[in-house]
Amino acid sequence: MKLKNHPAFPTHEAKDSGRAGITTLDYFAAKAMQSLVDTAPEEYELDYDDIAKTAYKQAKAMMRERQT
C-alpha cells in the first residue's frame, strides 16, 4: 500500500510556490526521533543512523495506522 505523504502544515502560499514544507512522514519521524534521543540513557553512545532508521520505521507504522 502506498502511503499518502501529504504536507504536514499545508498553506496556500507554500502550495503556490511549489514548496509544501515538511511532509507528514517527516513530521512523525522527527517526533519519534526526539523521543528516542530524549529517553536514551545519558551514558549510552547514540548511533544517529540507527535512531533515524528506527524513527522512520515508527513514522511509517503511524502513517499506515492513520490510513486504516
FENWO-V300609 format. One record per pair of residues at least 12 apart in sequence whose C-alpha atoms are under 6 Angstrom apart, sorted by the first residue. I is the first residue (numbers start at 1). J is the second residue. If there is no record, write none. Layout:
BEGIN
i->I j->J
i->I j->J
END
This chain:
BEGIN
i->5 j->24
i->6 j->23
i->6 j->24
i->7 j->20
i->7 j->22
i->7 j->23
i->7 j->24
i->8 j->22
i->8 j->23
i->8 j->24
i->25 j->59
i->28 j->59
i->29 j->55
i->29 j->56
i->29 j->59
i->32 j->55
i->33 j->55
END
